[in-house]
Amino acid sequence: MANSDQIKALIKSHFDKDGNRFKTIALQLAASEARNGHGNLANDIKKLIESGSKTLIRKIPNKKNLSDLMQWVEPETRLSQLVASDELKNRIERILKEYKQKSKLSKYGMTNRRKVLLAGPPGTGKTFTASIIANELDLPIYVILIDKIVTKYMGETAAKLRMVFDFIESNKGVYLFDEFDAIGTERARDNEVGEMRRVLNAFLQFLEQDQSNSFILAATNNIGLLDTALFRRFDDTLFYNLPSKEEAFELIKNKLINFKYGFKIENISLDSFVGLSHAEISLACEDAVKDMILSGKKQVQKKAFISMLQNRQEIYKRK
């Protein structure tokens, strides 16, 4: 059932005419009902949302052309769904705890962590973490479209960055700069053009001057490419890795929890997971379930599942 905070937030979002916020909370209620075994009610809520989605406010407000630079994304994940090391989970929990008790910190002249660098291979949970922070803290999430910000014209990129940071200042939320390498590259590199150095300098200045209540997250697949000046501008850096054996097994169990499978997950050879990210293993699980459905079988077959994992590995071998 909905808790008191969700009901109040739902009513407030209605009177604020915040369609995105209303939809996010309603979907959280649906997910909660589904976890409590009320599948029919959860589906009814989702259908109502879908039928009325055309009336929801989806445009980025306040600033002209900002809708071209960032995208509102619906946060759907919780910390309990993250399959990662205990250390990483603990560090995310610390970020959440500091935000929830930021008033205590402010009494001692301290602020909560809210500028965080997320570093690691693709598909290991960086974007997932942004969604978790937004969902756990009941905040909207916006993905900054780096390819739309970076242009070939002198000064234009910095001007767009200023528009984004002005919006961040006046609209509390979680802002994810994905594929951050595009603007965070080391300034001293010989192949870096002068314009990109100026863009990075502008970003560093905006980031340092930011005094908002928003979260600013920057995700990179290649931390070694980033300018060293960036690290002291962020409050924290979270490192992501390919899943361990235990994490891979946990991930598979989570993905197949609603389906029967005729094998012991722990007996799958570790060679089948080598080089695969959390996202790739999840996709292999989905492929195996699709194979079960389309072949008319009653349970996921071990041979088919291993084949799906190998197919994913083959993609990387061909790169």
N, C-alpha and C positions, 0 to 999 in steps of 0.2 A: 504493500500500500504506500501511497505517497506520504512523505513526512511533512511536517509543518513548514519547513524551510522551502521545500519544493512548491507547495501550494501557494505560499506567499510570493515566491519568485514568479510563478505562473501568472498570478493575478497582476503583479506589478508590470510584467512584460506586456500584458494585454493593454493596460492603460497607458503605458509608455509607447504603444504602437511599435514595439520592437518584435517584428515577426520572426527574425532569426533566433532571438532569445527564446521566444515562446515555443518555437519548434524544437529547439535543443532540449528544453526542459521536458516537453511532452514526450520526446523520444527516450529521455532518461527514465521517465515513468513507465513507458512501454517495456524497456529493458528490465526494469526492476520487477514488473509483473511477470515477465517471461521467466526470470530467475526463480520466482516464487511459485512457478508451476501454473500460472494463469495465462496460458498460451492464447486462448480465445480473446481475452480482454486485451492482451498485448497487440494482437493482430488487428483488433477493432480500432485501437488507438492509432496504429500506423496507417490504416486505411483512411481514417479521418484526416490525418495530417497530409497524406498524399492527395486527397481530394480537394483540400483547401490550400495546397502549396502555391497555387498561382497568386494567391492574395498576400503571401508573405513578403516581407521587405527583404530583398536579397542584394540590393545595390549598396555600395559603399557610400555613406552619406557625407555631407559637409564640403568635400573638396572636389572641384571639377577635375575630371580625368583620373581620379584615384582608382576608380573601378578597373582601369586598365593596368594598374600597377600592383594590385593585390587582390586576393581571392578569399572570400569567406568560405571556411570549411566546417563541416559539422563534426564536433568532437564526439566520438562514440566509444572510446576505450577507457578502461579503468586500470589502476596500478596492479590490481590482482590479475589482470590478463597478461601482464608483461612477463615474458620468460627471459630472464637475464640473471647475472650473478648477484649474490646477496649484497656485494659492495655497491653495485650500480643501483639496485633497488633502494638501499639505505640512503644513498646520496640524493635520489629523487624524493624520497620521503622527507629528507631534511629541507629540501626546497619548499615542499608543500607545508611543512610544519612552520617554517619561518614566515611564510605568507600568512598563514592562519593566525599566527601570534605576533604579527609585526608591530602591534600596538605596545607589546611588552618591550620589544627591542627599541622602539622609538623613545621610550622613557629614559634609556641609557645612551641616546644619541646614535643608535645603530640602525641599519636598514637591512631588510631581508634580501636574500639572493634573488635577482630577477634578470640579470644579464648573463646568459649561459651559453657556452660553446659546446656543441655536440659533435664529437669526432669519431669516425669509424667507417668500416666498409659499407657499401650500399646494402640495404635490406636487413640491417641489424637492430633497428628500433629507434632511430633518431626522430623521424617524423611521428612515430608511434608515441614517443615520449612527449612531444609537443601536444598531441591530442589528449594524453593522460593529464597533463598539467591543466589544460583548459577544462576538461571534464570534471576533474576532482575539485577544482576551485570555482566551478560554475562561471567560467569566463568564455567569451567568444574567441575564436582562433582565426587568424588571417595569415595566409601564406603570401609572402612578398615575391612577386614574379621578377626574378633577377634579370631574365632575358628581356623583359620590357623596360627595365630601369637603365641597363647599360646600353648606350647608343654610341654611334661614331662621331657625334657632334660635340665639339668642345663646350664644356660647361653644362650641357643638358642633363647628363647623368646626375651630377651633383644637385642640380635644381630639383630633379625628381626625388632624390634622396631626402631633400629638405621637406618636400611635400609629405613624404611618408612619415618622417619623424614628427612633423607638426600634427599629423593625424594620431600618431601613437601617444603624443602628449595629452590630447583632449579626449581620447577614446580608450578607456581601460580594456585590455585584452591580452591575448598571447599572440605575438608576432614572430613568425618563423621565416628567417632568411635562408631558404634552402639553396643548395648548390652554391654555397657562399664563396667557394674558390674564385668565382668569376670576379669578385671585387676585393677579396682578401689576400691576394697573392703578394708574396714578398716584394717590397718596393725596390730592393737592390738587384733583382734579377736583370740580366743583360737584355733579355728579350721583352721586357716590360715597356710599353710605350708611355710617354709622359702623361697622357690623359688618364690612364688607369692609375698611375701614382697619385694624381690629383683626386681621383674618385676615392681611393682608399684613405687619403688624408682627410677628405670631407667626411667619410663614414666614421673614422676615428674621432673626429671632432664632434659630430652629432651624437655618437654613442657616449662620449665622455660628458657632454653637456646635458644629456637626457636625465630629467628628474621626475619622470612620470611614475605612475603606479602600475604600468604595464610590464609584461615579461617580454624581453627581447632575446630570441633564441637564434643562433646561427649554426647551421648544419654543414659539415664538410666531410667529404670522403677522403681528402688528402691533406691531413693536418700539417704535413711537412712542407706544403706549398705556402702556408699562411705566413704573413708578416709577423715577426716576433712582438711587435708593438701591440698587436691585438690582444695578446693573452692577459696583459695587465689591465685592459679595459673591461674584461669580463669578470664577473664575480666568481665564476666556477667553470670548470671544464669537465664534461662527462665523456668517458671513453667507452666505445662500443666495440665488441669483438664478435667473430663468428661463434656460433653456439658450441659449447662443450658437449661431451657425450651425454651428460645428465640433462642438459638443457634441451638437446635435440629430442631425447626420449620424452621429456615433459611436454614439449611442443607438439609432438605427434599425438600423444594421449589427449591433449586438449582439443586438437583439430578433429580427432576421430571419436570424441566422447559420445556423440549422438548416433554412431554407426557401429555395427558389429564388424569385427575383424578376426580372421581365423589364424592368428599367429601371435607370438609373444614379441612385443616391441623390443624388449631388451636383448633378444636373440639376433636382431638385425646387425649385420656386419658394419663396423664403424667406417669401413672404406666407402660405404654407400653415402656417407655424409660429408666426406672430405671436400672442402672448398665451398660448401653450400651455406648460405645465410639463413637467418630465421624466415625471411620472406620466401626464399626458394623452397625450403622444406615445407612451409605452409601450402605453397602452390602445388607441390608434389602430392600432398595429402588430398587436396581438392581434386586433382587429376585422377587419383586412385578411386575416390568416391564416385566421380563421374563415370569411370570405367565400370564400377560395380553396378551403377544404375542402368547404364546403357546396355550392358551385357546380360541383364536380368538376373544377376547373382544376388544372394541374400547377405553377403558379407564381403568386406574388402579383402582381396587376395594378396598374399605376401609377394608373390611373383610379380603381380601387376604394380604393387607399390614400389618395390625395388627398381623395377623398370622405369617408373616415373622419376625416381631419384637420379638414376643413371642418365636419363634424358636431360635433366637439369645440369648435371655435371658436364655432359657433352657440349653444352652451349659454351661453357667457359674454356673447354679444350680447343674450341675452334676460333676463339678470339685471338 
